[in-house]
Amino acid sequence: MRELFRAEFGRERTPAHWKWKFLDNPCGGPFVSLAWHGETGQLVGNQVLMPFPLCVRGRRLLAGHSLDLVVHHEFRRQGIHEATGRDAEAFLREHGGEALVAFPNAASYPGFVRSQGWKRILEPTMWKRRLGVRAKLERTVRVPALAAAADALFRLGAGGTLRRQLAAARSARPDLRVEHPARLPEGVDALWERERARVRVSVWKDREYLSWRYERHPEQRFAYHALVRGTELAGLAVTGIRDRTALLCELLVPERDEAAGRLLALSVCADVAGDADEVHFLGHDDGWFGRVLEGFTSAPATENVFVGRAIADEALTAEMADAANWTLTYGDGDFI
């Protein structure tokens, strides 16, 4: 499987990555379907459903995330995608799976919709905030000293704006503070209990899931940002740095307090400013994300489309197909 993935996409999946994502997944699995050439025995396609916990109006369901779908280029348009999809789905259903989701690119998502009955749910939004310009200029002007000087000037202005916004956010919510612990903070399960009472459809984000997703990731180091009121955890953000870009994977404030969310997001920006030139957040919700991401620009992320459906429940498929029901974040995809 790894060899086929490398040959078709030019990217490597390490054994540690596959073991973490599939074999060590707390939800079980893996749910894999392999297509072999009948005469040569060559692997010509595969589909893997990564199990994950789905929250639907406070109820936990087992779902599958279609990942690392590969069909050998010489055997495309022969029904391998559809056959492996049906086989993996049946395998998941035997183990209690009730729903499917995926983030295919814009070119391939019609295949999910046309031949397998998936629903096109939404295009997520990408929010970006620029903190510096060094990496960008080093790629264009190719003069490190000039890039460093221009970056220092840019950061004077951008940093001043960030400090003023953060000071205003702290003044607006003096009862809250933001800490940056080395691990997931205490109180995550209580935080999730409040969150799951509010969301309609989202990934189920209790401590077990978040610990597996971030603390046990074999290749990426993540940072944790805790919004605290007294001794209570009031919010949580998770970031990972890649190519001098801070990817904001989680932004969780169950009460949807805009001032609190703004304080958390701005504190994240300040914390990562020394290591990152930009902060990116990919997500979708009922509008709260956009209201709290002060200083970020936003645009539809058209390169990936979120699709899904239930396995054998038309009412659940209808609920999943309504974009207004979903709360999604960067960490819900397979992007980092």
C-alpha positions as CSV (number, residue, x, y, z in Angstrom):
1,M,0.0,0.0,0.0
2,R,2.8,2.4,0.9
3,E,4.6,1.7,-2.4
4,L,1.4,2.3,-4.5
5,F,0.8,5.5,-2.6
6,R,4.3,6.7,-3.2
7,A,4.3,5.8,-6.9
8,E,1.0,7.5,-7.6
9,F,1.3,10.6,-5.4
10,G,5.1,11.1,-5.0
11,R,4.7,11.3,-1.3
12,E,5.8,9.0,1.5
13,R,3.7,7.6,4.3
14,T,6.0,6.2,7.0
15,P,5.3,2.9,8.8
16,A,5.0,4.9,12.0
17,H,2.3,7.1,10.4
18,W,0.3,4.2,9.2
19,K,0.6,2.4,12.5
20,W,-0.6,5.5,14.4
21,K,-3.5,6.3,12.1
22,F,-4.8,2.8,11.6
23,L,-3.4,0.1,13.9
24,D,-3.3,2.3,17.0
25,N,-6.6,4.0,16.3
26,P,-8.7,3.9,19.5
27,C,-11.9,3.4,17.5
28,G,-10.6,0.2,15.9
29,G,-10.0,-0.9,12.4
30,P,-8.3,-0.5,10.0
31,F,-11.1,-1.0,7.5
32,V,-9.1,-1.7,4.3
33,S,-10.1,-2.8,0.8
34,L,-7.4,-4.0,-1.6
35,A,-7.8,-4.5,-5.3
36,W,-5.4,-7.0,-6.9
37,H,-4.7,-7.8,-10.6
38,G,-6.1,-11.3,-11.2
39,E,-3.2,-12.4,-13.4
40,T,-0.1,-10.6,-12.1
41,G,-1.1,-10.3,-8.5
42,Q,-0.2,-6.6,-8.6
43,L,-1.9,-4.2,-6.2
44,V,-3.8,-1.8,-8.4
45,G,-6.0,0.0,-5.9
46,N,-6.9,0.4,-2.3
47,Q,-9.3,2.3,0.0
48,V,-8.9,2.8,3.7
49,L,-11.6,4.0,6.1
50,M,-10.1,5.5,9.2
51,P,-12.6,5.0,12.0
52,F,-13.4,8.1,14.1
53,P,-16.1,9.1,16.7
54,L,-18.8,11.3,15.2
55,C,-21.1,13.4,17.4
56,V,-24.6,13.9,16.1
57,R,-26.7,16.0,18.5
58,G,-24.8,14.8,21.5
59,R,-24.9,11.1,20.4
60,R,-21.7,9.2,19.7
61,L,-21.5,7.2,16.4
62,L,-18.8,5.2,14.8
63,A,-17.9,6.7,11.4
64,G,-15.2,6.2,8.7
65,H,-13.0,8.8,7.1
66,S,-12.0,7.8,3.6
67,L,-8.2,8.3,3.4
68,D,-5.3,7.5,1.1
69,L,-7.5,6.3,-1.7
70,V,-5.2,5.1,-4.5
71,V,-5.9,3.6,-7.9
72,H,-2.9,2.8,-10.2
73,H,-2.9,5.1,-13.1
74,E,-3.0,2.3,-15.7
75,F,-6.3,0.9,-14.1
76,R,-8.4,4.0,-13.6
77,R,-11.9,4.3,-14.9
78,Q,-12.4,0.5,-14.4
79,G,-14.6,0.7,-11.3
80,I,-11.8,0.1,-8.8
81,H,-12.7,3.2,-6.8
82,E,-16.3,2.1,-6.5
83,A,-15.6,-1.6,-5.7
84,T,-13.0,-0.8,-3.0
85,G,-15.4,1.8,-1.6
86,R,-18.3,-0.6,-1.3
87,D,-16.1,-3.3,0.2
88,A,-14.5,-1.0,2.8
89,E,-18.0,0.4,3.7
90,A,-19.4,-3.1,4.2
91,F,-16.5,-4.0,6.5
92,L,-17.0,-0.9,8.6
93,R,-20.8,-1.5,8.8
94,E,-20.1,-5.0,10.1
95,H,-18.3,-3.4,13.0
96,G,-21.1,-0.9,13.8
97,G,-20.1,2.0,11.5
98,E,-23.0,4.3,10.7
99,A,-21.5,7.2,8.5
100,L,-18.8,8.1,6.1
101,V,-16.9,11.4,5.4
102,A,-14.0,12.5,3.2
103,F,-12.2,15.6,2.0
104,P,-11.5,14.7,-1.7
105,N,-10.0,17.4,-4.0
106,A,-12.3,19.4,-6.3
107,A,-11.5,17.2,-9.3
108,S,-12.2,13.8,-7.6
109,Y,-15.2,14.5,-5.3
110,P,-17.8,14.1,-8.1
111,G,-16.8,10.4,-8.2
112,F,-17.9,10.0,-4.6
113,V,-21.2,11.8,-5.4
114,R,-22.0,10.3,-8.7
115,S,-21.2,6.6,-8.2
116,Q,-21.5,6.0,-4.4
117,G,-24.3,8.3,-3.3
118,W,-22.2,10.6,-1.2
119,K,-23.5,14.2,-0.6
120,R,-21.5,17.3,-1.3
121,I,-21.7,19.0,2.0
122,L,-19.6,22.2,1.9
123,E,-16.4,23.9,1.0
124,P,-14.6,24.9,4.1
125,T,-13.2,28.4,4.7
126,M,-9.5,29.2,5.1
127,W,-8.6,32.0,7.5
128,K,-5.1,33.5,7.4
129,R,-3.2,36.0,9.4
130,R,0.3,37.2,8.4
131,L,2.8,37.7,11.1
132,G,6.0,38.0,9.1
133,V,7.4,37.8,5.5
134,R,10.8,36.2,5.8
135,A,10.0,32.8,4.3
136,K,8.0,34.3,1.5
137,L,10.7,36.8,0.6
138,E,13.5,34.2,0.8
139,R,11.6,32.2,-1.9
140,T,11.3,35.2,-4.2
141,V,14.2,37.6,-3.7
142,R,16.6,34.9,-2.6
143,V,18.7,37.3,-0.6
144,P,18.5,36.2,3.1
145,A,19.9,39.5,4.5
146,L,17.3,41.5,2.6
147,A,14.5,39.1,3.5
148,A,15.5,39.3,7.2
149,A,15.5,43.1,7.1
150,A,12.2,43.4,5.4
151,D,10.7,40.8,7.8
152,A,11.9,42.8,10.8
153,L,10.2,46.0,9.5
154,F,7.0,44.1,8.7
155,R,6.9,42.5,12.2
156,L,7.2,46.0,13.8
157,G,3.9,47.0,12.4
158,A,2.2,43.6,12.5
159,G,3.4,42.9,16.0
160,G,2.2,46.3,17.3
161,T,-1.2,45.7,15.9
162,L,-1.3,42.3,17.5
163,R,-0.2,43.6,20.9
164,R,-2.9,46.3,20.8
165,Q,-5.6,43.8,19.9
166,L,-4.5,41.4,22.5
167,A,-4.4,44.1,25.2
168,A,-8.0,45.0,24.3
169,A,-9.1,41.4,24.4
170,R,-7.5,40.9,27.8
171,S,-9.2,44.1,29.1
172,A,-12.6,42.9,27.7
173,R,-12.3,39.6,29.6
174,P,-10.1,40.1,32.8
175,D,-11.6,37.0,34.3
176,L,-9.9,34.8,31.7
177,R,-6.2,34.0,31.0
178,V,-4.5,31.9,28.4
179,E,-1.9,29.3,29.4
180,H,0.3,27.2,27.1
181,P,0.8,23.8,28.8
182,A,3.1,21.1,27.4
183,R,0.3,18.6,27.2
184,L,-3.5,18.6,26.9
185,P,-4.7,20.4,30.0
186,E,-6.9,18.9,32.7
187,G,-10.6,19.5,32.2
188,V,-10.8,18.4,28.5
189,D,-13.6,15.9,29.1
190,A,-15.7,18.5,31.0
191,L,-15.0,21.0,28.2
192,W,-16.2,18.4,25.6
193,E,-19.4,17.6,27.6
194,R,-20.4,21.3,27.3
195,E,-19.4,21.4,23.6
196,R,-21.3,18.2,22.6
197,A,-24.5,19.6,24.2
198,R,-24.2,22.6,21.7
199,V,-23.0,21.2,18.4
200,R,-25.2,19.4,15.9
201,V,-22.7,17.4,13.9
202,S,-18.9,17.3,14.6
203,V,-16.1,15.0,15.4
204,W,-16.4,13.7,19.0
205,K,-13.5,15.4,20.8
206,D,-13.1,13.9,24.2
207,R,-9.7,13.4,25.8
208,E,-9.2,9.9,24.3
209,Y,-9.7,11.3,20.8
210,L,-7.6,14.4,21.2
211,S,-4.8,12.6,22.9
212,W,-4.6,10.1,20.1
213,R,-4.9,12.8,17.4
214,Y,-2.3,15.1,18.8
215,E,-0.2,13.8,21.7
216,R,0.4,10.4,20.1
217,H,1.1,11.7,16.5
218,P,4.4,10.1,15.6
219,E,5.7,12.9,13.3
220,Q,4.2,16.2,14.2
221,R,4.7,18.1,17.4
222,F,1.7,20.1,18.6
223,A,1.3,23.0,21.1
224,Y,-1.7,23.5,23.4
225,H,-3.3,26.7,24.4
226,A,-5.7,26.7,27.3
227,L,-8.3,29.4,28.0
228,V,-8.8,29.3,31.8
229,R,-11.3,30.8,34.2
230,G,-10.1,30.4,37.8
231,T,-9.4,26.6,37.8
232,E,-11.9,25.8,35.0
233,L,-10.9,25.1,31.4
234,A,-13.0,27.4,29.3
235,G,-11.5,26.8,25.9
236,L,-8.8,25.0,24.0
237,A,-6.7,25.6,20.9
238,V,-4.1,23.3,19.3
239,T,-1.5,24.3,16.8
240,G,1.2,22.7,14.7
241,I,4.0,24.4,12.9
242,R,4.8,23.4,9.3
243,D,7.1,25.4,6.9
244,R,6.9,28.5,9.2
245,T,3.1,28.4,9.1
246,A,1.2,27.8,12.3
247,L,-1.8,25.5,11.5
248,L,-4.6,26.2,14.1
249,C,-6.1,22.7,14.3
250,E,-8.6,23.2,17.1
251,L,-10.5,26.3,18.4
252,L,-12.9,25.2,21.0
253,V,-15.0,27.5,23.2
254,P,-18.2,25.8,24.1
255,E,-20.0,28.9,25.3
256,R,-19.3,30.6,21.9
257,D,-18.4,33.8,23.9
258,E,-16.9,36.0,21.1
259,A,-14.7,38.0,23.5
260,A,-13.3,34.8,25.0
261,G,-12.7,33.3,21.6
262,R,-11.0,36.4,20.4
263,L,-8.7,36.4,23.4
264,L,-7.8,32.7,22.8
265,A,-7.1,33.2,19.0
266,L,-5.0,36.4,19.6
267,S,-3.0,34.7,22.3
268,V,-2.3,31.8,19.9
269,C,-1.0,34.3,17.4
270,A,1.3,35.9,19.9
271,D,2.6,32.6,21.2
272,V,3.5,31.3,17.7
273,A,4.9,34.6,16.3
274,G,8.5,33.7,17.0
275,D,8.3,30.5,14.9
276,A,5.7,31.3,12.2
277,D,5.2,33.8,9.5
278,E,1.5,33.0,9.2
279,V,-1.4,31.5,11.1
280,H,-3.9,29.4,9.1
281,F,-7.2,28.0,10.2
282,L,-9.4,25.8,8.0
283,G,-12.9,25.3,9.3
284,H,-16.7,25.8,9.1
285,D,-19.4,26.6,11.6
286,D,-22.4,28.8,12.1
287,G,-20.3,32.0,11.9
288,W,-18.6,32.1,15.3
289,F,-15.2,31.3,13.8
290,G,-15.3,34.3,11.5
291,R,-16.4,36.7,14.3
292,V,-13.6,35.8,16.6
293,L,-10.7,35.6,14.2
294,E,-9.8,39.3,14.4
295,G,-7.1,40.4,11.9
296,F,-7.5,37.3,9.7
297,T,-8.5,37.3,6.1
298,S,-10.8,34.6,4.8
299,A,-11.7,32.9,1.5
300,P,-13.4,29.6,0.5
301,A,-10.9,26.7,0.4
302,T,-12.1,25.4,-3.0
303,E,-9.3,22.8,-3.4
304,N,-11.0,20.4,-1.1
305,V,-14.7,19.6,-0.8
306,F,-16.2,18.0,2.3
307,V,-18.5,15.1,1.4
308,G,-20.3,12.4,3.4
309,R,-23.4,10.3,4.0
310,A,-24.8,7.7,6.4
311,I,-24.3,4.0,5.6
312,A,-27.9,2.9,6.0
313,D,-30.0,5.8,7.5
314,E,-31.6,8.3,5.1
315,A,-32.5,10.7,8.0
316,L,-28.9,10.8,9.1
317,T,-27.7,11.3,5.5
318,A,-30.1,14.3,5.3
319,E,-28.8,15.7,8.5
320,M,-25.2,15.3,7.4
321,A,-25.9,16.9,4.0
322,D,-27.0,20.1,5.6
323,A,-23.8,22.3,5.9
324,A,-25.5,24.4,8.6
325,N,-25.3,21.5,11.0
326,W,-21.6,21.1,10.9
327,T,-18.7,22.3,13.0
328,L,-15.4,21.5,11.4
329,T,-11.8,22.4,12.1
330,Y,-8.4,21.9,10.5
331,G,-7.6,18.9,12.6
332,D,-10.7,17.0,11.3
333,G,-9.0,16.5,8.0
334,D,-5.9,14.6,7.0
335,F,-3.9,17.8,6.3
336,I,-1.5,17.7,9.2
